[in-house]
Amino acid sequence: MKKAIYILSCGFAAATITACQGSKAASNEVTEAETVLLACSPALQAAATDSLQFPIDADGYITIFDGETFNGWRGYGKDHVPARWTIEDGAIKFNGSGGGEAQTGDGGDIIFAHKLKNFELELEWMVSKGGNSGIFYLAQEVVTDKDGNQVLEPIYISAPEYQILDNANHPDARLGIDKNRQSASLYDMIPAVPQNQKPYGEWNKATILVYKGTVVHGQNDENVVEYHLWTPQWTNMLQDSKFSEERWPIAFDLLNNCGGDDREGYIGLQDHGDDVWFRNIRVKVLD
């Protein structure tokens, strides 16, 4: 048994990798299986002290959904995964309520309850006909309002959103500006170019790179969006969107400083009322 210490490069936690080394074959090849322990917060405002074990591959990608359990996942602002989120054929599924954004008591967004700073996220998603969802990153649960009180606000006003949409059948595809509400777009701000989405009922690959303020969205192995957080350009994009200071001041303040003072936050999956599936979810922590 070989044991090593793996320090998460975003600087907020440490983890232990246990590598089980098999016997050497005649070719001197060594087979190893490695895991990493991540501290996850079990509930709103709970300290991230409970360590959970996740597989990590030779390239440093940590599998954060094992295809069988919700280990490390919970509802946004909750201590459990809401009942409308299930696991089906190795994928996380949201079972649509048909109510759009009007979330029901057994629905709501979910998060991977370990904050990330600089990282690359990879996953596959599939949406139902006319479906809508999203992937959030650098999300905050508890934020401070204008009176200095700590409150729970909707996840989408503190976190940038990688849009998930059936472009052919959902009306959002025709709203916004220059198709900036279609799949893989930075929602309501930057359209995905090229728009290479596969249709509803087929799997699409999504990647999100966040590195010291630079963000890149990928869709089906092509980079389709690039922008830079915490810059004048970022502020200007917010001012030109539905999250502008005039239209939605609290969203503007939170998004303009997304990630908070530590520039880190949660990955979230959206309940927008429609059936959607996610699988092969993995993340690489970057330095």
Summary of the structure (lengths in Angstrom):
residues: 287
radius of gyration: 19.1
end to end distance: 27.8
largest distance: 69.5
contacts: 917
relative contact order: 0.20
helix: 8%
strand: 41%
